[in-house]
């Protein structure tokens, strides 16, 4: 499987689609306040404004409009959080975060680049078997909304890479150079062999310097051995162009 793109041209913008592999479970979970029988939800998506939760097994009693109070658990962090349930669809819940000072302070710390980089893991070394495309040479993922993909040609030369932080994308493609964009949509596109997501991006007309600086900061703070010396040096070089 390759990370491919399709162009959608309108009078107002150009969007492009990417298909990325998805790790089969989340290291970021939410447990609501209450007794020990309360279910644990996976956090499928999170931003400063809200989060999307999913309960794989069992059932829950949460309803639209109620206040949800509990804790976010990542691999290295636990934070108290509260919000209003905006929608419920089966095991899925959409939550809008409260704007109180405590909640926002907890989010600021949890979603900081420093904390997300600290939470990064190497998924290209994980025992996923067929779940990793053959041409994906490096896959780094944080408990927070940070993910890095590096792809290669059949001759093992790097063909492209993507750095995604929150809803921002910085991408380099062989023959095209650097571009940046913003996530405008995401949907599951599972196949018999792969768990994957289709992302839709609005592409910036020129490289956004704030997004580029964010990507440079992320890569600059990742241990070199997470990517391998040659891949790390290549990505740093291209981000510096």
C-alpha positions, 0 to 999 in steps of 0.5 A: 500500500502506498500513501497516494493522493487524489486532487479535488479542484474547486473554485475556492480551494484545492484539497488532496487526500492521503491514506495512512496506516492506523495503529489498531489501538490507542495509547490515549484513553479516557475514564469518566469519574465514578466507580471502578465499573466505569468503562474506559474509552479510546481517544480517537481524536483530540484538540484544544476544543474537544475530543472524540471517544470510542468504546470498543466493547460493552456499553455506556450510559452517557447521553448528549448534553451531560457534563463528562468529567474524568481523566485522560491517560497517556503512556506518561501523563494523566490529566483531569478534564471536563466537557459537554457531550455534543453527540452520541453514536453507539460507542462513539462520543463527541465531547466539547471541552469546558473553557475553565482555567483548570481544563485549559491549563491541563490541555495546554500542557498535554498538547504542548510539542514538548509533551507530545515529543516525549510520548513518541513511539517507534511503530515501524518496529512494532510487531504489526506484521501485514499492518505496515506497508512495505514502503513505509520505512519510518512511522513515529506516533505520539499518544497526542495528535502527532504522527510522522511517516517516511516512505521509500521508493523500491530502490530504498531512496526516500520518496516522501515524508509527512509530519502531522501535528494537530490539524497541520501537515508538512510534507516533502515529496520527491520531485515536488519539494515541501508543502504544508496544509491543514486537515479538513476531514478524516474517515476510516478506509479499512481493508482486509489487510490494513487498518487505515485512515483517509485524510483530506487536506487543504493545501496552502498556496505557499509553505506556511512558516509556522507549520514548518517551524513546528515540524522543524521543532518536532524533528529537532527534538526526536532522538536520532536513533528513532528514525535512523541516522540517514533518515533523520539527516535527510528529513532535517535537510529537507525541512531546512530547505 
